[in-house]
Amino acid sequence: MSKNLGNIIEYFSEKYPKPESALNFMTPFQLLIATIMSAQTTDVQVNKVTEKLFNKFEEPKDFAKLSYEELEKEIKSIGLYKNKSKYIIKSSKMIINEYSNEVPKSRKKLMNLPGVGRKTANVVLANAFKQNTIAVDTHVFRVANRLGLVNTDKTDQVEKTLMEVVPENYWSKFHHWLIFHGREVCKARNPDCQGCALKSYCNYYQNQIKGG
């Protein structure tokens, strides 16, 4: 492990000692539904919707019996709600019919579900089943590249490289840490580089800000 990475982990460990998903959920199924809805939508907005949604519908069977139109009305404040309604209902039926009413604990089986890509699968594995994974969203992609931990424009390569350089016992934490840092400090536009505690270890700051 490089000295810079060690310093980054030390900083994050102190700032975010117990990182957890910002999505509210009680069961693996609820996390799956919330994560499907979170694509191109903020976690804050998803939580507003699921607070009411999960009081009405809790299990796969509750969603499986809904029509697309019925679910669309419940989640219409979420981006891409029409497609997400189809994914949620189809996934609920598949969980009932093919996975014995249980959210699968393997990435391959999760990614067989409609609307579930690698990122969503990794989020569920990490947060619902405590498996070591690194889910790459826009924050993870951006911050990892800026810090110089990776140097790629391919999402799958970001995940692969982070898994190679970050100790496995930190994978899930590191995913959350990069998200929190991306939301609070290392924003897509106007990142707070001057106020960032990691600027000494950051390629973006050293090359674009300090050097530029």
Residue, then its C-alpha position, 0 to 999 in steps of 0.5 A: m500500500s502506497k504512503n499516499l493511500g495509507n494517509i488517505i485511508e487514515y484521514f477517511s477512517e477518522k472523518y467517517p469511522k462508520p460509513e453506511s449507505a445514505l439510502n434508508f432500508m430495513t431489508p435486502f429487498q428494500l435496499l434493492i428497490a431503493t438502489i434501483m430507484s437511485a439511478q440518476t436521482t439523489d438518495v435524499q429524493v429516494n428516501k422521501v419516496t421510500e418512506k411512504l412506499f415501504n409503508k404500503f409495500e414491503e415484500p416482493k409479493d406486494f410489488a409483483k401484484l402492482s401494475y406498472e401504472e400503479l407503481e408509477k404513481e407512487i414513484k413519479s417524483i423519481g427520475l426515469y420512473k416509468n422504466k424503474s417501475k417496470y424493473i421493480i415489478k419484473s425483479s419482484k416477480m423474478i425473486i419470487n419465481e426463481y429465487s425462492n422469495e429471497v434476494p440473491k447473495s451473488r453478483k451474477k444472480l443479482m445482475n440477472l434481475p431487470g434494472v440491476g447492473r454491476k454497481t447496483a449489485n455491488v451496493v446490495l452485496a456490500n450493504a445488505f450482505k456485508q460482502n467486500t465490494i466497491a460499487v462505482d458511481t459518479h462520485v467514486f469514479r470522479v474522486a478516485n481519478r482526481l486523487g490519482l488512485v486510478n487513471t481511466d475513463k472506464t467504470d469497470q477499470v476503476e473498480k478493478t484498479l481500486m480492488e487491486v490497490v485498496p486492501e480488501n477489508y477496506w473496499s466497502k468503506f472506501h466506496h462510501w468514503l469516496i462518495f461522501h468526499g465527492r458530495e461534500v468536498c470534491k464536487a463535480r463543479n467547483p471542488d473545494c480544493q483549498g479546503c480539502a484535507l487530501k490536497s497534498y495527496c491529490n493529483y488533480y490539486q497538484n497538477q490542475i490547481k496548484g500547478g496551473 
